């Protein structure tokens, strides 16, 4: 008789590092959350996203959405980088499909467009939009209130009041959607 193997959980500890989920957090069964990861209330991790805090910490704020196929990772501390780079994401951020965030810091109300990459040590202030496909270079500091586009990402224009309203609107929309998924699972 063949022994049935239990499928791995999508939320996994590594040593003493155990993911901490706030209230009403949704993690899709196909996503992976691993290690020293804290996720704030009402946030969501969508299909095939990877949140890997295996060598440093990842902190995700409240009402933040990490969408399909995004990869969130860190840089470990070592001889070439004594402190490493954790990954911190603020409240009401929208991380669109296929985004890579690596050892960077995002304040509240940041939208990172599809396929964008934000590299080690980059700091993104509040109320920033990073256009789809853009690359934020290592150590870059993006000032709040602007739309950035390109590779490397550069400021294009100030964001409008309507775009500022979109941050909370979009966060609310993803909270409603994740609540629906939670209710049906």
C-alpha beads as a LAMMPS data file, in Angstrom:
LAMMPS data file: protein, C-alpha beads

185 atoms
184 bonds

1 atom types
1 bond types

-500.0 500.0 xlo xhi
-500.0 500.0 ylo yhi
-500.0 500.0 zlo zhi

Masses

1 110.0

Atoms # bond

1 1 1 0.000 0.000 0.000
2 1 1 1.344 3.452 -0.951
3 1 1 1.459 6.097 1.773
4 1 1 -0.406 9.323 0.967
5 1 1 1.754 12.413 1.348
6 1 1 0.123 15.436 2.893
7 1 1 0.421 18.486 0.619
8 1 1 2.593 21.241 2.101
9 1 1 0.828 24.120 3.808
10 1 1 0.936 27.493 2.111
11 1 1 1.889 29.086 5.466
12 1 1 5.141 27.642 6.796
13 1 1 7.564 28.228 9.628
14 1 1 11.300 27.984 9.229
15 1 1 13.093 27.173 12.479
16 1 1 11.721 29.593 15.065
17 1 1 10.487 32.052 12.431
18 1 1 6.734 31.639 12.188
19 1 1 4.425 33.767 10.011
20 1 1 2.090 35.987 12.034
21 1 1 -1.238 36.829 10.414
22 1 1 -3.503 39.627 11.622
23 1 1 -7.262 39.371 11.742
24 1 1 -9.213 38.484 8.590
25 1 1 -6.081 37.914 6.469
26 1 1 -6.589 35.883 3.279
27 1 1 -3.761 33.713 1.951
28 1 1 -4.716 31.800 -1.185
29 1 1 -3.926 28.061 -0.870
30 1 1 -1.599 28.309 -3.892
31 1 1 0.427 31.163 -2.387
32 1 1 3.466 30.645 -0.138
33 1 1 4.136 32.591 3.069
34 1 1 7.339 31.424 4.750
35 1 1 9.402 32.406 7.779
36 1 1 9.613 35.761 9.554
37 1 1 6.556 37.368 7.972
38 1 1 3.923 39.551 9.678
39 1 1 0.783 40.428 7.720
40 1 1 -1.577 43.145 8.984
41 1 1 -5.342 42.943 9.406
42 1 1 -7.515 42.655 6.293
43 1 1 -4.567 42.113 3.939
44 1 1 -4.539 39.530 1.162
45 1 1 -2.029 37.276 -0.573
46 1 1 -3.384 36.090 -3.939
47 1 1 -2.733 32.969 -6.076
48 1 1 0.866 31.900 -6.676
49 1 1 2.371 34.833 -4.749
50 1 1 5.522 34.066 -2.753
51 1 1 6.325 35.914 0.488
52 1 1 9.653 34.453 1.621
53 1 1 11.056 35.769 4.892
54 1 1 13.593 32.989 5.269
55 1 1 16.707 35.059 6.082
56 1 1 15.305 38.433 7.183
57 1 1 11.938 39.902 8.105
58 1 1 8.993 40.861 5.928
59 1 1 6.341 43.185 7.338
60 1 1 3.115 43.885 5.444
61 1 1 0.678 46.506 6.733
62 1 1 -3.097 46.504 6.983
63 1 1 -5.486 46.383 4.024
64 1 1 -2.625 45.666 1.612
65 1 1 -3.042 43.397 -1.420
66 1 1 -0.224 41.211 -2.787
67 1 1 -1.537 40.024 -6.134
68 1 1 -1.012 36.942 -8.263
69 1 1 2.515 35.752 -9.095
70 1 1 4.263 38.462 -7.097
71 1 1 7.546 37.626 -5.355
72 1 1 8.492 39.282 -2.059
73 1 1 11.936 38.520 -0.650
74 1 1 14.756 40.048 1.368
75 1 1 18.549 40.293 1.390
76 1 1 20.307 38.466 4.199
77 1 1 22.989 40.028 6.386
78 1 1 26.474 38.942 5.339
79 1 1 29.991 40.115 4.553
80 1 1 28.876 42.177 1.555
81 1 1 25.842 43.655 3.305
82 1 1 26.288 43.652 7.109
83 1 1 22.660 44.516 8.004
84 1 1 20.890 42.926 5.056
85 1 1 17.662 44.429 3.775
86 1 1 14.295 43.502 5.256
87 1 1 11.112 44.126 3.265
88 1 1 8.549 46.538 4.732
89 1 1 5.240 47.421 3.074
90 1 1 2.828 49.946 4.588
91 1 1 -0.960 50.125 4.832
92 1 1 -3.343 50.210 1.873
93 1 1 -0.716 49.308 -0.704
94 1 1 -1.574 47.561 -3.948
95 1 1 1.139 45.243 -5.239
96 1 1 -0.116 44.277 -8.700
97 1 1 0.333 41.040 -10.624
98 1 1 3.859 39.759 -11.210
99 1 1 5.662 42.369 -9.106
100 1 1 9.069 41.682 -7.527
101 1 1 9.840 43.475 -4.261
102 1 1 13.292 42.698 -2.879
103 1 1 14.615 44.110 0.394
104 1 1 12.928 47.498 0.032
105 1 1 10.621 49.780 2.021
106 1 1 7.228 51.038 0.847
107 1 1 5.270 53.550 2.949
108 1 1 1.440 53.698 3.012
109 1 1 -0.645 54.208 -0.126
110 1 1 1.736 52.886 -2.755
111 1 1 0.602 51.245 -5.982
112 1 1 3.226 49.100 -7.721
113 1 1 2.077 48.315 -11.270
114 1 1 2.141 44.932 -12.983
115 1 1 5.572 43.458 -13.591
116 1 1 7.454 46.240 -11.810
117 1 1 10.620 45.514 -9.823
118 1 1 11.736 47.371 -6.686
119 1 1 15.282 46.489 -5.602
120 1 1 17.335 46.311 -2.396
121 1 1 17.461 49.378 -0.188
122 1 1 14.955 51.372 -2.239
123 1 1 12.632 53.578 -0.177
124 1 1 9.241 54.545 -1.557
125 1 1 7.418 57.359 0.271
126 1 1 3.605 57.539 0.711
127 1 1 1.273 58.171 -2.188
128 1 1 3.453 56.901 -5.006
129 1 1 2.439 55.099 -8.187
130 1 1 5.097 52.985 -9.902
131 1 1 4.028 52.278 -13.483
132 1 1 3.779 48.745 -14.845
133 1 1 7.100 47.286 -15.956
134 1 1 9.199 49.910 -14.187
135 1 1 12.433 49.139 -12.338
136 1 1 13.369 50.982 -9.148
137 1 1 17.150 50.721 -8.803
138 1 1 18.898 49.606 -5.589
139 1 1 19.052 52.343 -2.965
140 1 1 16.766 54.708 -4.895
141 1 1 14.503 57.046 -2.881
142 1 1 11.146 57.913 -4.502
143 1 1 9.522 61.092 -3.178
144 1 1 5.829 60.900 -2.290
145 1 1 3.092 62.324 -4.485
146 1 1 4.489 61.300 -7.885
147 1 1 3.980 58.776 -10.665
148 1 1 7.260 57.052 -11.597
149 1 1 7.883 55.174 -14.837
150 1 1 10.733 53.541 -16.705
151 1 1 13.891 51.555 -16.196
152 1 1 15.297 53.083 -14.118
153 1 1 12.096 54.624 -12.735
154 1 1 11.967 58.404 -12.942
155 1 1 9.278 60.888 -11.879
156 1 1 6.824 61.639 -14.683
157 1 1 4.327 63.934 -12.963
158 1 1 2.545 64.635 -9.697
159 1 1 -0.356 62.313 -8.970
160 1 1 -3.840 63.798 -9.128
161 1 1 -6.377 64.071 -6.314
162 1 1 -8.429 61.386 -8.079
163 1 1 -5.393 59.073 -8.066
164 1 1 -4.894 59.789 -4.353
165 1 1 -8.494 58.671 -3.724
166 1 1 -7.805 55.474 -5.666
167 1 1 -5.463 54.111 -2.966
168 1 1 -8.249 53.723 -0.374
169 1 1 -10.841 52.798 -3.016
170 1 1 -8.649 49.967 -4.299
171 1 1 -7.770 48.808 -0.774
172 1 1 -11.497 48.664 0.077
173 1 1 -12.212 46.732 -3.104
174 1 1 -9.593 44.078 -2.252
175 1 1 -10.833 43.854 1.348
176 1 1 -14.345 43.077 0.020
177 1 1 -12.969 40.522 -2.439
178 1 1 -10.807 38.722 0.143
179 1 1 -13.808 38.678 2.541
180 1 1 -15.808 36.921 -0.155
181 1 1 -13.022 34.363 -0.606
182 1 1 -12.789 33.839 3.177
183 1 1 -16.559 33.327 3.421
184 1 1 -16.533 30.689 0.682
185 1 1 -13.484 28.737 1.874

Bonds

1 1 1 2
2 1 2 3
3 1 3 4
4 1 4 5
5 1 5 6
6 1 6 7
7 1 7 8
8 1 8 9
9 1 9 10
10 1 10 11
11 1 11 12
12 1 12 13
13 1 13 14
14 1 14 15
15 1 15 16
16 1 16 17
17 1 17 18
18 1 18 19
19 1 19 20
20 1 20 21
21 1 21 22
22 1 22 23
23 1 23 24
24 1 24 25
25 1 25 26
26 1 26 27
27 1 27 28
28 1 28 29
29 1 29 30
30 1 30 31
31 1 31 32
32 1 32 33
33 1 33 34
34 1 34 35
35 1 35 36
36 1 36 37
37 1 37 38
38 1 38 39
39 1 39 40
40 1 40 41
41 1 41 42
42 1 42 43
43 1 43 44
44 1 44 45
45 1 45 46
46 1 46 47
47 1 47 48
48 1 48 49
49 1 49 50
50 1 50 51
51 1 51 52
52 1 52 53
53 1 53 54
54 1 54 55
55 1 55 56
56 1 56 57
57 1 57 58
58 1 58 59
59 1 59 60
60 1 60 61
61 1 61 62
62 1 62 63
63 1 63 64
64 1 64 65
65 1 65 66
66 1 66 67
67 1 67 68
68 1 68 69
69 1 69 70
70 1 70 71
71 1 71 72
72 1 72 73
73 1 73 74
74 1 74 75
75 1 75 76
76 1 76 77
77 1 77 78
78 1 78 79
79 1 79 80
80 1 80 81
81 1 81 82
82 1 82 83
83 1 83 84
84 1 84 85
85 1 85 86
86 1 86 87
87 1 87 88
88 1 88 89
89 1 89 90
90 1 90 91
91 1 91 92
92 1 92 93
93 1 93 94
94 1 94 95
95 1 95 96
96 1 96 97
97 1 97 98
98 1 98 99
99 1 99 100
100 1 100 101
101 1 101 102
102 1 102 103
103 1 103 104
104 1 104 105
105 1 105 106
106 1 106 107
107 1 107 108
108 1 108 109
109 1 109 110
110 1 110 111
111 1 111 112
112 1 112 113
113 1 113 114
114 1 114 115
115 1 115 116
116 1 116 117
117 1 117 118
118 1 118 119
119 1 119 120
120 1 120 121
121 1 121 122
122 1 122 123
123 1 123 124
124 1 124 125
125 1 125 126
126 1 126 127
127 1 127 128
128 1 128 129
129 1 129 130
130 1 130 131
131 1 131 132
132 1 132 133
133 1 133 134
134 1 134 135
135 1 135 136
136 1 136 137
137 1 137 138
138 1 138 139
139 1 139 140
140 1 140 141
141 1 141 142
142 1 142 143
143 1 143 144
144 1 144 145
145 1 145 146
146 1 146 147
147 1 147 148
148 1 148 149
149 1 149 150
150 1 150 151
151 1 151 152
152 1 152 153
153 1 153 154
154 1 154 155
155 1 155 156
156 1 156 157
157 1 157 158
158 1 158 159
159 1 159 160
160 1 160 161
161 1 161 162
162 1 162 163
163 1 163 164
164 1 164 165
165 1 165 166
166 1 166 167
167 1 167 168
168 1 168 169
169 1 169 170
170 1 170 171
171 1 171 172
172 1 172 173
173 1 173 174
174 1 174 175
175 1 175 176
176 1 176 177
177 1 177 178
178 1 178 179
179 1 179 180
180 1 180 181
181 1 181 182
182 1 182 183
183 1 183 184
184 1 184 185
